Amino acid sequence: MLGEPADPEGDWAGEAVFVSRAALRQRRDPHEVAAAVPGAEVLPGGLIRIVVAHPGELLGAEPGAVPQGEWPDLPRTWDNPGFVVRYAHVRALNTERWAAELGVAREPFRGELLDGVWDRRVLRVLAELPARQGARNGGWASYSVRLALAYHDAHERAPAVPKGDEPASALHTARVRLAEAVRKVLPGPDRL
């Protein structure tokens, strides 16, 4: 609706916020633009602030991959950013496989369930992707590491697959979709 991607703002722990300069860049009345966007308000200076009630629903769009770049394989330690990124890709891929083996349904996807702090951290970094893809220099290396680290935390603290005798739930389905988005964005091999 804005004609260009809005920039995510803040850490999204409490609310998912985007700020757009679209009206200023397009020389349009910010109040007119904000009126067409649900959850939008005009800030001083003509910026548009948009609060997204359920940021997990943003996963409906197909993410694009970031440029591959040169990621060192060794050493396979947390001190190597290449390992951090490649391992996150492999973890996300394995999560999808394990989920299928454990009977986690692919549908229905309920993005509103991705409201936990660890899920929101991953969503916050993913929300930067459209604006970065439109930029000349997307800062892909640092972006990839930030996304990978957020995903590693989510993988450990907010599992996408059931543990023990826990039944598969709609939350697991949503988290598997989050893992899928991370896998599609981050470069990496099928296994390490």
Sine and cosine of phi, psi and omega as CSV:
sin_phi,cos_phi,sin_psi,cos_psi,sin_omega,cos_omega
0.00,0.00,-0.48,0.88,-0.04,-1.00
-1.00,0.10,-0.33,0.94,-0.02,-1.00
1.00,0.01,-0.11,0.99,0.05,-1.00
-0.32,-0.95,0.37,-0.93,-0.02,-1.00
-0.92,0.40,0.60,-0.80,0.10,-0.99
-1.00,-0.01,0.37,-0.93,-0.02,-1.00
-1.00,-0.10,0.77,-0.64,0.09,-1.00
-0.92,0.39,0.52,-0.85,-0.04,-1.00
-0.74,-0.67,0.59,-0.81,0.04,-1.00
0.97,0.24,-0.15,-0.99,-0.06,-1.00
-0.99,-0.14,-0.10,0.99,0.03,-1.00
0.92,0.38,0.22,0.98,0.02,-1.00
-0.89,0.45,-0.66,0.75,0.00,-1.00
-0.99,-0.13,-0.71,0.70,0.02,-1.00
-0.53,-0.85,0.49,-0.87,0.01,-1.00
-1.00,-0.02,0.91,-0.42,-0.10,-0.99
-0.83,-0.55,0.70,-0.72,0.16,-0.99
-0.89,-0.45,0.49,-0.87,0.13,-0.99
-0.82,-0.57,0.73,-0.68,-0.03,-1.00
-0.86,-0.52,0.65,-0.76,0.10,-0.99
-0.96,-0.27,0.22,0.98,-0.11,-0.99
-0.83,0.56,-0.71,0.70,-0.04,-1.00
-0.89,0.46,-0.63,0.78,0.01,-1.00
-0.92,0.39,-0.71,0.71,-0.02,-1.00
-0.92,0.39,-0.56,0.83,-0.04,-1.00
-1.00,-0.03,-0.01,1.00,-0.01,-1.00
0.82,0.58,0.75,0.66,0.03,-1.00
-0.90,-0.43,0.31,-0.95,0.05,-1.00
-0.93,0.36,0.88,-0.47,-0.04,-1.00
-0.87,0.50,-0.52,0.85,0.01,-1.00
-0.92,0.38,-0.60,0.80,0.04,-1.00
-0.92,0.39,-0.68,0.73,0.01,-1.00
-0.91,0.41,-0.72,0.69,-0.02,-1.00
-0.89,0.46,-0.55,0.84,-0.01,-1.00
-0.90,0.44,-0.42,0.91,-0.03,-1.00
-1.00,0.01,-0.09,1.00,-0.08,-1.00
-0.90,-0.43,0.88,-0.47,0.03,-1.00
-0.86,0.51,0.70,-0.72,0.04,-1.00
0.97,0.24,0.30,0.95,-0.07,-1.00
-0.98,-0.22,0.52,-0.85,0.12,-0.99
-0.61,-0.79,0.45,-0.89,0.00,-1.00
-1.00,-0.03,0.77,-0.64,0.05,-1.00
-0.99,-0.10,0.28,-0.96,0.09,-1.00
-0.83,0.56,0.65,-0.76,-0.01,-1.00
1.00,-0.02,-0.03,1.00,0.07,-1.00
1.00,-0.01,0.05,1.00,0.08,-1.00
-0.95,0.32,0.47,-0.88,0.02,-1.00
-0.93,-0.38,0.81,-0.58,0.02,-1.00
-0.97,-0.23,0.79,-0.61,-0.04,-1.00
-0.84,-0.55,0.83,-0.55,0.08,-1.00
-0.98,-0.20,0.82,-0.58,0.01,-1.00
-0.99,-0.16,0.88,-0.47,-0.06,-1.00
-0.90,0.44,-0.66,0.76,-0.05,-1.00
-0.77,-0.63,1.00,0.04,-0.08,-1.00
-0.88,0.47,-0.39,0.92,0.03,-1.00
-0.89,0.46,-0.41,0.91,0.01,-1.00
-0.94,0.34,-0.21,0.98,0.06,-1.00
-0.94,0.34,-0.24,0.97,0.00,-1.00
-0.95,0.31,-0.06,1.00,0.01,-1.00
-0.90,0.43,-0.49,0.87,0.01,-1.00
-0.98,0.20,0.54,-0.84,0.01,-1.00
-0.98,0.21,0.88,-0.47,0.01,-1.00
-0.97,0.25,0.49,-0.87,0.10,-1.00
-0.99,-0.12,0.44,-0.90,0.02,-1.00
-0.97,0.25,0.47,-0.88,0.09,-1.00
-1.00,0.10,0.37,-0.93,0.04,-1.00
-0.83,0.56,0.63,-0.78,-0.08,-1.00
-0.88,0.48,-0.76,0.65,-0.04,-1.00
0.90,0.43,-0.05,-1.00,0.03,-1.00
-0.97,-0.24,0.94,-0.33,0.00,-1.00
-0.93,-0.38,0.88,-0.47,-0.01,-1.00
-0.92,0.40,0.65,-0.76,0.00,-1.00
-0.99,0.14,-0.60,0.80,-0.08,-1.00
-0.89,-0.46,0.50,-0.87,-0.04,1.00
-0.97,0.22,0.44,-0.90,0.01,-1.00
-1.00,0.01,0.94,0.34,0.03,-1.00
-0.73,-0.68,0.25,-0.97,0.00,-1.00
-0.93,0.36,-0.20,0.98,0.06,-1.00
-0.98,0.20,-0.23,0.97,-0.02,-1.00
-0.99,-0.16,0.94,-0.33,-0.01,-1.00
-0.86,0.51,-0.52,0.86,0.05,-1.00
-0.89,0.47,-0.67,0.74,0.05,-1.00
-0.90,0.43,-0.69,0.73,-0.02,-1.00
-0.84,0.54,-0.71,0.70,-0.03,-1.00
-0.94,0.33,-0.75,0.66,-0.04,-1.00
-0.90,0.44,-0.64,0.77,-0.01,-1.00
-0.92,0.39,-0.61,0.79,0.06,-1.00
-0.89,0.46,-0.66,0.75,0.04,-1.00
-0.87,0.49,-0.74,0.68,-0.01,-1.00
-0.91,0.42,-0.66,0.75,0.03,-1.00
-0.87,0.50,-0.69,0.72,0.01,-1.00
-0.90,0.43,-0.67,0.74,0.03,-1.00
-0.88,0.47,-0.71,0.70,0.02,-1.00
-0.91,0.42,-0.57,0.82,0.04,-1.00
-0.87,0.50,-0.69,0.72,0.04,-1.00
-0.88,0.48,-0.68,0.73,0.00,-1.00
-0.91,0.41,-0.73,0.68,-0.01,-1.00
-0.89,0.46,-0.64,0.77,-0.01,-1.00
-0.87,0.49,-0.68,0.74,0.02,-1.00
-0.90,0.44,-0.67,0.75,0.00,-1.00
-0.91,0.40,-0.51,0.86,-0.04,-1.00
-1.00,-0.06,0.10,0.99,0.08,-1.00
0.99,0.17,0.38,0.92,0.08,-1.00
-0.97,0.26,0.85,-0.53,-0.04,-1.00
-0.91,0.40,0.53,-0.85,0.07,-1.00
-0.99,0.17,-0.47,0.88,-0.02,-1.00
-0.66,-0.75,0.39,-0.92,-0.02,1.00
-0.99,0.15,0.55,-0.83,0.06,-1.00
-1.00,0.04,0.83,-0.56,0.02,-1.00
-0.87,-0.49,1.00,0.00,-0.06,-1.00
-0.86,0.51,-0.44,0.90,-0.02,-1.00
-0.91,0.42,-0.28,0.96,0.01,-1.00
-0.97,0.24,-0.27,0.96,0.01,-1.00
-0.99,0.11,0.87,0.49,-0.06,-1.00
-0.93,-0.38,0.07,1.00,0.07,-1.00
-0.97,0.26,0.37,-0.93,-0.08,-1.00
-0.86,0.51,-0.63,0.78,-0.05,-1.00
-0.95,0.30,-0.63,0.78,0.07,-1.00
-0.90,0.43,-0.69,0.72,-0.03,-1.00
-0.90,0.44,-0.56,0.83,0.03,-1.00
-0.90,0.44,-0.65,0.76,0.05,-1.00
-0.92,0.38,-0.71,0.70,0.02,-1.00
-0.86,0.51,-0.62,0.78,-0.01,-1.00
-0.88,0.48,-0.70,0.71,0.01,-1.00
-0.94,0.35,-0.66,0.75,0.05,-1.00
-0.87,0.49,-0.52,0.85,-0.03,-1.00
-0.91,0.41,-0.32,0.95,0.03,-1.00
-0.97,0.23,-0.32,0.95,-0.16,-0.99
-0.84,0.55,-0.76,0.65,-0.04,-1.00
-0.86,0.52,-0.66,0.75,0.01,-1.00
-0.93,0.37,-0.63,0.78,0.01,-1.00
-0.91,0.41,-0.61,0.79,-0.01,-1.00
-0.91,0.41,-0.45,0.89,0.03,-1.00
-1.00,0.04,-0.11,0.99,-0.03,-1.00
-1.00,0.02,0.43,-0.90,0.04,-1.00
-0.90,0.43,-0.75,0.66,0.02,-1.00
-0.87,-0.50,0.98,-0.22,-0.08,-1.00
-0.98,0.20,-0.08,1.00,-0.05,-1.00
0.86,0.50,0.71,0.70,-0.18,-0.98
-0.89,0.46,-0.60,0.80,-0.05,-1.00
-0.90,0.45,-0.78,0.62,-0.02,-1.00
-0.92,0.39,-0.60,0.80,0.05,-1.00
-0.87,0.48,-0.73,0.68,-0.02,-1.00
-0.87,0.49,-0.66,0.75,0.01,-1.00
-0.91,0.41,-0.69,0.73,0.02,-1.00
-0.88,0.47,-0.69,0.72,0.03,-1.00
-0.90,0.43,-0.69,0.72,0.00,-1.00
-0.87,0.49,-0.71,0.70,-0.01,-1.00
-0.90,0.43,-0.66,0.75,0.04,-1.00
-0.89,0.45,-0.64,0.77,0.00,-1.00
-0.93,0.36,-0.65,0.76,0.04,-1.00
-0.85,0.53,-0.69,0.72,0.03,-1.00
-0.88,0.48,-0.71,0.71,-0.01,-1.00
-0.91,0.42,-0.65,0.76,-0.01,-1.00
-0.86,0.50,-0.65,0.76,-0.02,-1.00
-0.98,0.22,-0.62,0.78,-0.17,-0.98
-0.97,-0.23,-0.29,0.96,-0.01,-1.00
-0.67,-0.74,0.97,0.25,-0.15,-0.99
-0.88,0.47,0.60,-0.80,0.04,-1.00
-1.00,0.00,-0.15,0.99,0.01,-1.00
-0.85,-0.52,0.52,-0.86,0.00,-1.00
-0.90,0.44,0.54,-0.84,0.05,-1.00
-0.96,-0.29,0.64,-0.77,0.06,-1.00
0.85,0.53,-0.77,-0.64,-0.01,-1.00
-1.00,0.01,0.12,0.99,-0.01,-1.00
-0.88,0.48,0.74,-0.67,0.04,-1.00
-0.97,0.24,0.46,-0.89,0.08,-1.00
-0.92,0.39,0.64,-0.76,-0.06,-1.00
-0.77,-0.64,0.09,-1.00,0.05,-1.00
-0.90,0.44,-0.51,0.86,0.06,-1.00
-0.91,0.42,-0.65,0.76,0.05,-1.00
-0.88,0.48,-0.68,0.73,0.03,-1.00
-0.85,0.53,-0.71,0.70,-0.01,-1.00
-0.90,0.44,-0.65,0.76,-0.01,-1.00
-0.94,0.33,-0.51,0.86,0.09,-1.00
-0.91,0.41,-0.63,0.77,0.06,-1.00
-0.89,0.46,-0.60,0.80,0.06,-1.00
-0.90,0.44,-0.70,0.71,0.04,-1.00
-0.87,0.50,-0.65,0.76,0.02,-1.00
-0.88,0.47,-0.67,0.74,0.02,-1.00
-0.89,0.46,-0.68,0.73,0.01,-1.00
-0.89,0.46,-0.71,0.71,0.00,-1.00
-0.86,0.51,-0.65,0.76,-0.03,-1.00
-0.94,0.34,-0.46,0.89,-0.04,-1.00
-1.00,0.08,-0.70,0.71,-0.09,-1.00
-0.99,0.16,0.66,-0.75,0.10,-1.00
-0.97,0.24,0.49,-0.87,0.07,-1.00
0.23,-0.97,0.20,-0.98,0.01,-1.00
-0.99,0.11,0.08,-1.00,0.07,-1.00
-0.97,0.23,-0.41,0.91,0.07,-1.00
-0.41,-0.91,0.36,-0.93,0.05,-1.00
-0.97,-0.25,0.00,0.00,0.00,0.00
